[in-house]
Amino acid sequence: MIIHFIAAFSLLSHVVSPVKHSLKLIFIESSGVQDFVGVLWADETELVHCNTNLNKAEPKPNWLKEFMKSNQEHNDLYTQECLHSQHFFKDTLNVLRRSCSQTEGVHTLQRMYGCEWDNETEEVKGFDRYGYDGEDLMEFNQETQTWLISTPCASIVKHKLDNQQIRIADINHYLTNVCSKWLKKYLDYGKYFLQRTDWPSVSLLQKTPSSPVSCHATGFYPDRAVMFWRKDGKKLYQLTDREQIYPNQDRTFQINVVLKLSSV
């Protein structure tokens, strides 16, 4: 028996439940496989997306689009980072391949930076890490304001980045002052938006046995799979495969799936 139902999934589970929250900006490019991709995540919710074909960063959930109408500096920063990173990643990937004596095959460069905020202790930890071919490459040390490398292949890239003092100051300012402040704004605004009482009510409905299942979800989920690198045998981050989710007019998202249940 196939059951048709409509259900609501709230971003509030990501907003109010965990003690620790995170804001992560992830960039990835692979030689000869896929174009450059950038994704901003707050906890487990995708907020902003950019890729080679876009000239700007695009907010995904409708509540963030509303937020950025009066906070344009947020979208401007992500757009600037995406455009800068596209050129930097392409050049750096070529440098790493030569430095590591890898003239053939597919190679992947990744970056993950942002912050974690503990809403009980108010502790904030910033991070900025690069990965190459699934392994640690280098990490920014906020105390020394330098890059620490995990492999000799990264020496050339480290030397280049250590000499970019303006860029280092920008990174440190974002990790120290901007990231956690913006994360708190997203959590507060997203919670307010999703708690509004003027939305249409959503209920559980059962229709004909031949109907497919449709889920209307508030929030946005990734539409592609990207594996981030490992550290000490553990995955640092992973984007999982999901079905395509389509925005509706009522500020929800729709995903079509089919559940087959055995008859009693």
C-alpha positions in Angstrom: 0.0 0.0 0.0 1.3 3.5 -0.9 0.2 6.3 1.3 0.1 10.0 0.4 0.7 12.5 3.2 1.8 16.1 3.8 4.0 16.9 6.7 5.8 19.9 8.1 9.5 19.8 9.1 10.7 22.8 11.1 14.2 24.4 11.2 13.5 25.1 14.8 15.0 21.7 15.7 18.3 23.1 14.5 17.7 26.5 16.1 16.9 25.8 19.7 17.9 22.3 20.6 21.7 22.0 20.4 23.9 23.6 23.0 26.6 24.3 20.4 25.8 25.9 17.1 28.1 26.4 14.1 28.4 28.5 10.9 30.5 26.8 8.2 31.5 28.1 4.8 32.7 25.2 2.6 34.4 25.5 -0.8 35.4 22.6 -3.0 36.9 22.2 -6.5 38.1 19.0 -8.2 40.2 18.9 -11.3 38.3 17.5 -14.3 35.3 16.3 -12.3 33.1 19.2 -11.1 33.0 23.0 -11.1 33.7 25.1 -8.1 31.0 24.9 -5.4 30.5 26.9 -2.2 27.9 26.3 0.5 27.2 28.2 3.8 25.7 26.1 6.6 24.2 27.1 9.9 24.1 23.9 12.0 22.5 21.4 9.5 20.7 24.0 7.3 22.0 25.2 4.0 21.8 29.0 3.9 23.8 30.2 0.8 25.0 28.5 -2.3 27.4 29.6 -5.1 29.1 27.8 -8.0 31.1 28.5 -11.2 28.0 29.5 -13.1 26.8 32.1 -10.6 28.2 35.6 -10.3 26.9 36.0 -6.8 26.1 34.0 -3.7 22.4 33.0 -3.5 20.5 32.6 -0.3 18.4 29.4 -0.3 15.6 29.5 2.4 13.0 32.2 2.0 13.5 33.5 5.5 17.1 34.3 4.7 16.1 36.1 1.5 13.9 38.3 3.6 16.7 38.9 6.1 19.2 39.9 3.5 16.9 42.5 2.0 17.8 44.7 4.9 21.2 43.2 5.6 22.8 43.3 2.2 26.4 43.3 3.6 25.9 39.6 4.4 25.2 38.6 0.8 28.0 41.0 -0.4 30.6 39.3 1.8 29.6 35.8 0.7 29.6 36.9 -3.0 33.0 38.4 -2.6 34.3 35.2 -1.0 32.9 33.0 -3.7 34.3 35.0 -6.5 37.7 35.3 -4.9 37.8 31.7 -4.0 37.0 30.5 -7.5 40.2 32.0 -8.9 42.3 31.1 -5.9 41.2 27.5 -5.9 41.9 27.0 -9.5 45.4 28.4 -9.3 46.2 26.7 -6.0 45.0 23.3 -7.2 47.5 23.6 -10.1 50.3 24.7 -7.7 49.6 21.7 -5.4 49.6 19.2 -8.2 53.0 20.4 -9.3 54.4 20.7 -5.8 53.2 17.1 -5.0 54.4 15.8 -8.4 50.9 14.8 -9.4 50.6 15.5 -13.1 47.7 13.1 -13.7 44.5 12.0 -12.1 41.7 13.8 -10.3 42.6 16.0 -7.3 40.4 17.9 -5.0 41.0 21.0 -2.9 38.6 21.9 -0.1 38.3 24.7 2.5 36.0 24.8 5.6 36.0 27.9 7.8 33.7 29.5 10.3 33.0 29.2 14.0 31.3 27.2 16.8 29.3 29.0 19.5 28.3 27.5 22.8 25.0 29.2 23.8 25.5 28.2 27.5 29.1 29.2 28.1 29.2 31.8 25.2 32.5 30.3 24.1 33.4 30.9 20.5 35.9 28.9 18.5 36.9 30.0 15.0 38.5 27.6 12.5 39.9 27.8 8.9 41.1 24.5 7.4 42.1 23.3 3.9 42.0 19.7 2.7 43.6 18.1 -0.3 42.6 14.8 -1.8 40.8 13.8 1.4 43.6 14.7 3.8 44.5 17.7 6.0 46.5 20.3 4.1 46.9 23.3 6.4 45.1 25.2 9.1 45.1 28.8 10.2 46.5 29.5 13.7 44.8 32.6 15.2 47.5 32.9 17.9 50.4 33.2 15.5 48.4 34.6 12.6 50.1 32.0 10.3 49.2 28.9 8.4 50.3 25.5 9.8 50.9 22.8 7.1 50.3 19.1 7.4 52.4 18.1 4.4 55.5 19.6 2.7 53.5 19.9 -0.5 51.7 22.9 1.0 54.9 24.9 1.7 54.5 27.1 -1.4 50.9 27.8 -0.6 51.7 28.6 3.0 54.4 31.0 2.0 52.0 32.8 -0.3 49.2 33.1 2.2 51.5 34.1 5.1 52.6 37.1 3.1 49.0 38.3 2.5 48.7 40.4 5.7 45.5 42.2 4.7 43.9 38.9 3.9 45.1 37.5 7.2 43.6 40.5 9.1 40.3 39.9 7.3 40.2 36.2 8.2 41.0 36.9 11.8 38.4 39.6 12.0 35.7 37.4 10.6 36.6 34.4 12.8 36.9 36.6 15.9 34.1 39.2 15.6 31.8 38.6 12.6 31.1 34.9 12.4 29.4 34.3 15.8 27.5 37.6 15.6 26.1 36.6 12.2 25.3 33.1 13.4 23.3 34.4 16.3 21.4 36.7 13.9 20.5 33.8 11.6 19.3 31.6 14.5 17.2 34.4 15.9 15.7 35.5 12.6 15.1 32.0 11.4 13.3 31.1 14.6 11.2 34.2 14.4 10.3 33.6 10.8 9.3 30.0 11.4 7.3 30.8 14.5 5.1 33.2 12.7 1.4 32.4 13.2 0.1 33.8 9.9 1.1 30.8 7.8 -1.3 28.3 6.5 -1.7 25.3 8.8 -0.3 22.0 7.6 -1.9 18.7 8.6 -1.3 15.0 8.1 -3.6 13.8 5.2 -4.2 10.3 3.8 -5.4 10.0 0.2 -5.7 7.3 -2.4 -3.5 4.2 -2.2 -2.0 5.0 -5.6 -0.9 8.5 -4.7 2.8 9.4 -4.2 4.1 10.9 -0.9 4.7 14.7 -0.8 6.5 16.4 2.1 6.3 20.2 2.5 9.3 21.2 4.5 10.4 24.5 6.0 14.1 24.7 5.6 16.5 23.6 2.8 18.5 20.5 2.3 21.5 19.8 0.1 20.9 18.7 -3.5 24.3 17.1 -4.1 26.8 14.9 -2.3 30.2 16.2 -1.3 32.5 14.4 1.0 34.8 16.6 3.1 38.2 15.3 4.2 39.0 13.2 7.3 41.0 14.1 10.4 42.4 11.4 12.6 40.2 8.9 10.8 37.0 10.9 11.4 34.9 12.7 8.9 35.0 16.5 9.4 32.0 17.2 7.3 29.7 15.6 4.7 27.0 16.9 2.5 24.5 14.1 1.9 22.4 13.2 -1.1 18.8 14.4 -1.0 16.0 14.6 -3.5 15.5 18.0 -5.2 13.3 20.3 -3.1 11.2 22.9 -4.8 10.1 26.2 -3.1 6.4 26.9 -2.7 4.5 30.1 -2.6 3.7 29.7 1.1 7.3 29.8 2.3 7.8 26.0 2.4 9.7 23.6 0.3 8.3 20.5 -1.4 10.1 17.2 -1.9 8.5 14.1 -3.6 9.2 10.7 -2.1 7.4 7.4 -2.2 6.8 5.1 0.8 5.6 1.6 0.3 4.0 0.0 3.3 2.9 -3.6 3.6 -0.9 -4.1 4.1 -2.0 -5.4 7.5 
